[in-house]
């Protein structure tokens, strides 16, 4: 496909993911959510498709167990399907790796996790490469008459909830950079870590290496309120892969609203608070911008009966962007000025 005059200059300025997505949308690509939706036909359910990659030295260290590489690849894709309210059904996997890479262990781990989450591996490709690069395309389905969850349904008056603790995965990444390693289900901790922090540290490393997608919650949120009420507006949802602030801002932008987030209500595990002192980081910063939590952030309309999981952290308001409050006071500027970054960027980080 030929490139239009001037596109080279434009592409050279696309230094962050959101700018790139905006550019794609301006060029006719329906980009925005992390999944694509194919409407149901006469004899089939609707389909939801997503794809994601795991790259050596970007998403994982070069000595990571191939079993874990494969299972992390499955789970980051399923997190996107969860945010769309889709049930996982099929997958295709591409693996590019050096000749001495343990492909057998990689695919054993992949198939084990596919079975766990109800995925059937139906195809893919392999080739040789200098570094390990793996890509999974996951396909889910939706019952006829049901549409996927999207980011554009939040409206003023909705409640804002998050389904899981925040910041542990980012702490797990710091621990790995300090020497923690995962192999065959065991977590080896860095030397010098106080014994009293061992359990919290292993939990944080596992949160980063093997996220747990909330497939059942996504299905619950996508379910019509009741028969005869399918016209009612459903929740908006996004999975938190790049950090609460960055992904909440995306949801607010897609819905054309402002999200008011109460920092006093963020779900931060007590174990993370203890671990943060050792790592010399601020738990709040990890919770807001650490990234790779892979839990769902979602809005609930007033008429919605609620979800079985989720901590209410704020509300949807008229306006745009984000408002951060603590003790009832707007602290948005104060907090943002203290953050080293707003979240993970797939084009600038790594």
N, C-alpha and C positions, 0 to 999 in steps of 0.2 A: 504494500500500500504506500503510495507516494506521500511525502510530507509537504504540507502547504508552506509557501514562502513565509518566512518569519517564525515558523514553529521552532526551529533550532534555538533561536534566541530566547523564546518563551520557555522552552523546556529547561534551558540552562539556569533559569531563575527558580525552578521548582525545588526548593531546598527543604521543604517540610511536607508531610503527608497530606495535611488538610488543603494546602495550596494546590497540590497535585490533583486531589479529588475534585476541587472546584474547577480546575482546568479541564478535567475529563468531562464534567457535567456541562461546561460551556461548549464542549465539542460534541455534544449529543450522546454521551455515554451516561446511562442512568445510574450514576454512582451516588453513594451516600451511606446506606446501610451496608453491613458486612455480608449480606446474603442477596441472592437473586431469586425471584419468585416466578414460577411458571404456573399459570392458572390451571385449574382442573379442567379436564376434557370430559366427554360424555362417559367414557369408560375408565377414567383414572382419576386419582386424587391430585391435588395440587402438589407441586414439587418446590422445595427450597434447596438452593445450591450455594456452597461456599468453598473457598480454597484458602489455604495458608501454608506457609513454609517454615522450616527450621534449618538454620544455617550455622555451620561450625564457626566458632569464634564470634558469632553475633548473638545467637540464642542459647548456645551451650558451649562448654569448653571442649577441646579436642580429645580429651581422655574420658568423656562421659560414656557410660555403658550404652551400647546400641539399643538394648531393650528399652531403656528410659527415653532415648531419643525418639523411638518409634511411638511410645505411649504418650509422650508429651505432644507429638505431632497430632495424634488422634484427638486429644482432649482440647487443644486450642481450637480446632475446627468444630468440635461438638459444642463448645461454648458459644460460637456464632449461631449454630442451629438452635441452641437453647434460647438465645435472645430473640429468635424468630418464632418461638413456640412450635417448633417442628420436631417430629420424632425421627431419630437417625435410622436410615435404611441401608444405604450403599456407600461405597468409597472406592476411589482410584488413587493409587500411590505411585509417585515417581521418586526413585532413589539414585542419586549420583554420588559416587564414593570412590576412594582409592582402592586398588586391588587387595590390600591387606585388611580392609574393613570387614568386620564380621557381619556379613549380610544375613547369614542364617539366623543369628541372634536378633538382628533388627526385625526381620519378618516374623520370627516367633513372638516377639513382644507385640508387634503390630496386630497379629491375628488374635493374640490373647485379649488385647484391649478391644478389638472389634467385637469379639464374642461377648465381652462384658457389657458393652453398650448397645448391642443389637445391630451392629453394622455387618454387612456382607461385603467383603473385598471382591470387586468384580473386574479389576483390571489395573493397568499401570505401565511403568517402563523403568528400566534400569540402564545405567551407563557408568563408565569410568570417569573419575574427576580427581583433581588434586585435593579437594576438601569435600567433606560430607555436606550434601545439600539434599533435603527431602521435602517433598510437597505432597499434600493430600487434598483431594477434592472430595468433600462429603456431601451427600444428597439425603435430604429428609423428605417426608411427605406430610400432607395436611388432609384431613377428611374433606370431602366435597362440601362446599358452602362455607368453609372456614378460611379466613385469610391470615397471613403471618403477622406476628407482632412487628411493629415498626417504631422508628424514633419520633414520628411526627404526630402522635396522638395526644400528647400532654396538653392540658388546658388549665387556665387559672382555676384554682379551687381544688385541684387534685392533690392527693398526698404523694410524697416522694419517699421511696423506700429502697434499701439495699439489702441483699440477701447473703450476708456473710461478713466476716471480719476483714478489715482493711490494713494493708501495710506489711503483713508477714512475708509475702513473697519478695518484696524489696529487701527486707532484712535477710532473707535466705540467699539472695544474690550477693549481698555484701559478705556474708559468711563464706560463700564459695570463692569469692575473690580473695578472701583471707586464708584459704586453704582447705575448706570443707569439700568433701568429695562423696559422691554416691556411686555405689557399685553393688549389683545383685541384691537390692533391697536394703542394704546397710548404708548408714550415713556416718562417715568418718569426719569428726570435728577438728577444727584447727587447734594446734598446740596453744596452750595457755588459756583456753576458755575455762572459766570457773565451773566446777562440777555442778553447782546449783543451777546453772543455765543450760545444761546439756539437753534436757527435754524440750525446752523452748526453742533451742537452736535447731534440733532435729526436726521439730514441727515446721519451723520457718523454711528450712532447706527443702523439705518435702512439699510445702505449699508452692515453692517456686518450681521445683522439678516436675511434680505431678499434680497439676491443678485438677479439681473435681468439678466438671461442668454440671450445672443444675438443670438437667434435662426435664425432670418431673415438674419443677416449678415453672419452666417455660410453657410446658403443655397445660398446666393449670391456668396460667395467665391468659393463654390464647383461647381457652374454652369459652363458648358463649355463656352469658349469665344464666339463661334458662331458655327453654323452648318458647318461641313467640317473642323473644326480646333480642334477637340477633342484630337488630338495627342499632342497639345501644353502642356507644363508643367504648372501645376496650382500652387497656393500658398501653402506654408507650414503654419500650424497653431497650436497653443496650447492655452489652457485657463490658465489664471494666477490665480491659486489657492494657490500656495506656495510662491509667491513673484516673481517680475520681474526678478531678478538676477538668482534665481534658475531655473525658468521655461525657461528663455531665454538660459541658459546654456544647458538645455536639448534639446532645439530645435537646437542649434548650434551643439551639439554632434551627434544628429540623422542625421543631414544633412552634417556633415563633413566640417563645415565652421566656420568662425569667425564672430561674430555680433558686429558691432561698434555702440554703443549707445551714442547719444548726450544728456547729462544730462540737457542741457539748453532747450531741446525741450520736456521734459517729461510733460504730462498733469497732473498737480497738481492743484486742485481746490483752489481758493483764500480763501474759507472758511476754508479749511484744514490748510492753512498757519496761519490763525488767531488762530485756535483751538490748533495748535501745540505749540504755545507760552504758553498757559494755561497748557497744558499737559507736558510741558518741554521736548519735543521731537523735533527731526529734521525732517521736512517734507520730505526731500530727503531720509532719512533712511527709513521712512514708505513707500515711493513710490518704493524703490528698494527691500525691503526685508520684508515688513509688512505682505503680503500674504492675501488671501481670497478676492481679488478684483473681481474675476470671470468675467474678460473681456478678449477678444481675443487679442493675440499677433500673428501677421502674416506677412509673406513676400509676396511681389508682384513682379513677373517677369517684365522686362521692357516692354514686349508686352501686359501686362495686362492693361485693361482700368481703373482700380482702383476700389475702393469700396465707397459706399455712406457714410460710417462712418470710422473714423480712423485718428489718429494723427501720422504723420511720425516722427519717433524718431531716425532713423539711417539707416544703410545699411548693406548688407551682403558682406563679404570680403573673400579673400583667407586666410586660416589659421585655427585656432581652438580657442575655448573658447570665451571670451568676451573682448572687449576693451571699456572702458568708457572714453569719452572725454568731456571737458568743455572749451569753448572759443577756440576750435581747438587744445587743449593740452591734451595729454594722462594723465589721472588722475586715472587710474585703481588701482594701488597699494595704492595711497593716500586714495581713497574712501573706498576700501575694508578694510584697516587697521582701519578705524573709525567705521565700522559697528559692532554692538553687535552680529549679526548673519546674515547668508546669506538668510534665509527664513524659512518657516515652514517645520518641519520634522515630518511625521506621526508616526514614531517609537520612536523618542526621545522627542517630545513635548507633551504637554497635561497634 
